[in-house]
Amino acid sequence: MTARLARALVLVATFLAALAAFQPASAADAIEARSVRIERSAGGDGWELSADFHLPLPDRLEEAVNRGVALYFVLEFELARPRWYWWDEMAASASQTWRLGYHALTQQYRLTQGGGFAQAFGSLGEALQTLSRVRGWRVIEAGDASPGSEYQARVRMRLDASMLPKPFQVTAITNRDWNLQAEWTRFRFVP
């Protein structure tokens, strides 16, 4: 009887440990959109997104970057027109990918946007500050949104675990430090 009770307790403890591993990250560890706004572009032929994110990097991710593992962050935007008779109509969507890496030889952090534009920083904090500030990102073309119509826009930033090296992808499945993302920030947009 005591052996059965001991096995049952071990099973319950194992179940609770597995459940704790799949808990979402706490609010303190999550990416958070602090401010989001859409403004008409200078040429008047579209709209640009500006946003500020709170981007805390857990210690394990900071250690991984310092050891040469590149982290990929994705910024996503969607614009939909609500319809009462069917699913919402997707008017526009856009995404940007940022690569954050550390080069030991130059002792610099490198932030690369979509494989093109790159910046070097002396500290991880400077690189994260630049990554967390989005300015002038063209998300809506003039023909994508009808003037006077109401749209629902949403934006978020997340760590793209699928771009990590394979051994880290396995870790990302079970470790919440590797599942860093913001909830969708939703707001109303009328062109």
DOBALO-310573 format. One record per residue: residue in three letters; x, y, z of N, C-alpha, C, O, CB in turn. Coordinates in steps of 0.05 Angstrom, whole numbers, plus 5000, padded with zeros to 4 digits. Glycine has a CB too. Example, Ala and Ser with C-alpha at 12.3 -4.5 7.8 and 13.67 -1.06 7.14 Angstrom:
<rs>
ALA526448865156524649105156526449345156528549345169522649115181SER525749555142527349795143525850015157526850235161528249885114
</rs>
This chain:
<rs>
MET501649765000500050005000501750255000501150444986498150005024THR503950265016505650495017507250524991507850754982507550475040ALA507850304977509250324952507350444931508250604914510150034942ARG504750374932502850484913502550784918502350944900500150344915LEU502450864943502151144951504651304942504351524932501751174981ALA506951184946509451314937509451354907510251564897511951154946ARG508651154892508551174862506551394854507051544836507750904850ALA504251404868502251604861503351884867502852064851499651554878LEU504751914889505952174895508052254875508252484867507152174923VAL509652064866511652114845510252204819511152384806513451874841LEU508152064812506652134788505452414790505652574771504451934783VAL504352484813503152754816505352964815505053174802501652764843ALA507652914828509853104828510953134799511553364791512153014846THR511152924784512052934757510153094740510953264723512452654745PHE507553044743505553194729505653494735505553654716502753084735LEU505953564760506053844768508553984757508554214748505953874798ALA510853834756513353944745513053994715513954194705515653754751ALA511753804701511353834673509454064667509854214648510153574660LEU507354094683505454314680506854584685506254774671503154274700ALA508554594704510054844710511854924687512355164682511654824736ALA512954724673514754784651513354914628514555064612516154524641PHE510754864625509154974603507555214610505855304595507354764592GLN508155334633506755584641507755804623510155814616507255644671PRO506055994616506956224600508856394617508756394642504656394590ALA510456554604512356724619510756924635508557004628514256874599SER511857004657510557194674510457474660511957514641511957224702ALA508757644670508557904657511158064658511758224641506358064671ALA512758014679515358154681517258054660519158204652516558114709ASP516957814650518857704630517857724601519257644583519357414636ALA515457834597514257844571514958114557515358314570511257804572ILE515058104531515358344515512658494517510558364516516058284485GLU512758754520510358914523510459154505512459304505509858994552ALA508259214490508159454474507359684493505259684505506059424451ARG509059884494508560114512506960324497505160444509511260234522SER507660384472506160584457506260504427508260404417507260874460VAL503960534414503760464386502160684372500060774382502360184382ARG503060784349501560974334502160944304504260854296502261264343ILE500161014288500461014259500061294249498161434256498260824245GLU501961384233501961654222502161644191503361464180504261824234ARG501061844179501261864149504161904142505662054155499462104139SER505061774120507761804111508262084100506362224093508561584090ALA510762164098511462434089510462484061509562704055514462474090GLY510462284044509562314016506462294014505362353992510862113999GLY505162214035502262184035501261934020498861914015501062424022ASP503061754013502261523998502061264015502161044004504161473975GLY501761294041501561064058501661154088501561394094503760864053TRP501860954105501961004134504260854146504960634137499260924148GLU505460974166507860864179507260814209505860964222510261044176LEU508360594219507960514247510360604263512660574255507560214249SER509860714287511960774306511060644332508760664340512361084310ALA512860504346512160364370514560344389516860344380511060084364ASP513960334414515960284435515260034450512960004459516260534454PHE517159854453516659604467518459584491520659684492517259364448HIS517459454512519059384535520159104529518558914526517459384563LEU522759074526523958824517525958714537528358754535525358874490PRO524858574558526758464578527958204567526558034556525258404605LEU530458174570531857934560532557764585534157844601534358004543PRO531257524588531957354610534957284611536257284590530257094609ASP535957214634538857154637539756934618541956954608539357074666ARG538156734614539056514596539356604568541156514554536956284597LEU537556774558537856884531540257074529541657064509535257034523GLU540657234550543057404550545657244549547457314534542957584575GLU545657034564548056854564548456724537550656704527547756634586ALA546256644524546356514498547456714477549156644461543656414489VAL546556964478547557164459550557214464552057224445545957434462ASN551357234489554157284495555957054487558357084484554457334525ARG554756814484556356584475556156534445557156334434555356334489GLY554956724430554956714401552356614388552356584364557156554393VAL550256554404547756464392546256714382545756894398546056294412ALA545456714357543856934346540956904354539856684351544256954316LEU539657114362536857114368535357274346536357484337536257244396TYR533157164337531557294316528957394328527357234339531057094293PHE528457654325525957774335524257844311525257954291526458024353VAL521657794313519857854291517858064301516558034322518357594281LEU517458274285515458474290513258434270513758434246516658764289GLU510858394279508558334261506358544264505858644286507458054268PHE505158614241502958804240500758684222501358574201503959074230GLU498258724231495958634215493858854216493458974237494858364225LEU492558894194490359094192487958944180488158834158491159344175ALA485758944194483358804185480858984187480659154205482858544202ARG479058944168476559094168474458904179473958694167475759194139PRO473158974201471158804213468658784195467758974183470258904241ARG467558534193465158484178463258324195464158134208465758334151TRP460758404196458858264213457858004200456957824214456458434219TYR458157974174456957744160459057524154458257314144455657834135TRP461557574158463657384151466057444168465957624185464357394121TRP468257294164470657354179471757634170471057734149472857144174ASP473357744188474458004182476157994156477457794151476158114205GLU476058214141477558224116480358324123480658544135476158404095MET482458174115485258254120485958464099486258404075487158014119ALA486358714107487058924089490058954084490859014061485959194099ALA491658904104494558934102495858774124494758744146495459224102SER498258674118499858544138502758584131503458604107499158234141ALA504458604151507258644146508858524170507758494192507958944144SER511258444164513058344185515958424180516758454157512758034188GLN517358454201520258514200521658314217520758244239520858804209THR523958224208525658044224528258184231529558304214526157774209TRP528958164257531458284267533158064278532157884292530858504288ARG535758064271537657874282539458014302540758214295539357734259LEU539657904326541358014347543557804352542957584360539758084373GLY546057884348548257704353550657854366550758094367549157574327TYR552557694375554957794388557357694373557557454368555057724418HIS559157874367561657804353563957824374564658044382562257974328ALA565057604381567157594402569657734393571057864409567757314410LEU570357714367572857834357572758144361574758264370573257764328THR570558264353570358554355569058644382569058884388568758674332GLN568058454397566758504423564458704419564158894435568658604444GLN562858654398560558834392558058664387558258434378561159004367TYR555858784395553258664389552358774362552559014357551158724412ARG551258594346550458674319547558634316546558414321552158524297LEU546158834307543258824302542758864272543459074261541659044319THR541658654259541258654230538358634224536958464235542858424217GLN537358814207534558814199534258674173535258764152533559104197GLY532758454174532058304150534258224131533858204107530158464135GLY536658184141538858104124540258334110542158294095537957914104GLY539358584115540558814102541959004120544258964127538458954087PHE540459204129541559414146542559304173541159154186539459634151ALA545059374180546259274205547459504221548459694209548459054199GLN547259474247548459664265550159514286549459294294546359844279ALA552359634295554059514316553759684341553559924340556959504307PHE553759544364553459674390555559574409556359334408550559624401GLY556359744428558359664448557159504471558659364485559659904459SER554559524475553259374497550659244488549359344468552859554521LEU549859044502547358904496544959094501542959094487547058654512GLY545159254522543059444529542559644506540159704501543859594554GLU544659744494544259934471542859794448541159914435546960044462ALA543659544442542459394420539459344426537759374408543859134415LEU538859274450536059214458534359474457532059464450535859094485GLN535559694465534159954464533460024435531260114430535860174477THR535259984417534760044389532659854378530859934363537260024372LEU532859594385530859404376528059464386526059414372531759124385SER527859564410525259614422523959874412521559924419525559634452ARG525360034397524160284386523860254356525860244341525960524393VAL521360244347520760224318519760494309517960614321518560004313ARG521060604288520260864278520060854247521760734233522261074286GLY517860974237517461004208517360754192518360744170519661174198TRP516160544203515960294188513360294171511160304182515860044208ARG513660294145511460304126509860044128510959834120512360354097VAL507460054138505759814141503259814124502159604118504959794170ILE502360054115499960064099500460244075501360464077497560184116GLU499860134051500060294027497360444023495360364035500660104002ALA497460654007495060814003492660653993490360714002495661043984GLY493060463976490860313965489760083983487759963976491660193939ASP491160034005490359814023488059894041486659714051492659724039ALA487660144047485560234066483860444053484860634041486860334092SER481260414056479360614045478960834065478460794089476560474039PRO479161084056478761314074476061314086474061264073479261584058GLY475961364112473361374127472461104138470661094154471361484109SER473660884129472860624139474360564165476560664170473560404118GLU473060404182474260334207475660064205474559874195472160334230TYR478060054215479659814215480659744243480759914260482159844196GLN481159494247482359394272485259324265485859154248480859144284ALA487159454279489959404274491059264299490059294321491559674269ARG493159104294494458974317497458934310498258904287493158694323VAL499058944331501958924328503058764352502058774374503259204326ARG505258624347506658484368509558424360510258434336505258214375MET511258374380513958294375514358034390513257984412516058514385ARG515957854378516457594390519257494382520357574362514257394382LEU520257314399522757174392521956934374520256774382524157074418ASP523156914351522556694332524256454339526656434331523056784303ALA523156264354524556024363525255844339527155684341522955874383SER523755864317524355684294526955764280527955604264522055704274MET528055994285530556084273532956014290535256064282530456384267LEU532555914314534755834332536055584321534855434306533755794360PRO538555534329539855274323538155044334536855074355542755264334LYS538254824320536454594327536554514357534454474369537254354311PRO538854494370538854414398537254614416536054534435541654384409PHE537354874408535955074424532955074418531355154435537055354418GLN532254974394529354954388528054754406525754794415528954874358VAL529454534412528354334431528054464458526054414472530254084432THR530054614467529954744493527554944493526254974514532554894499ALA527155084471525055284470522255164474520455314482525155434443ILE521854914468519254784471518554774500516154814507519254504459THR520454714518519854664546520654894565519854894588521154424555ASN522155084556523155294573521955564567522155654544526255314572ARG520555684586519155934580521056174575520156364563517355994603ASP523556154583525356374577525856394547526456614537528056324591TRP525456184532525856174504523256234488523356224463527055914495ASN521056284502518556344489517756634495515656684506516256144498LEU519456814488519157094493517357224471518157224448521857234495GLN515057324479513357454460511457644474510857624497511857254443ALA510357834458508358014468505657924459505357784439508858304458GLU503657994475500957944466500358144444501658354442498857974490TRP498458084427497658274406496558524419494858514437495558144387THR497658754411496559014420494659104398495459144375498859224424ARG492159134405490059194386489159494389489059594411487559014389PHE488559614366487659894367486059944342486259804322490060094370ARG484360154344482660234321484160424303485660594312479960364332PHE483660394277485060564257482960654236481560484224487460414244VAL482760914232481061024211482761204193483761414203478661194223PRO483261134168484961294150483661564143484761724128485561144125
</rs>
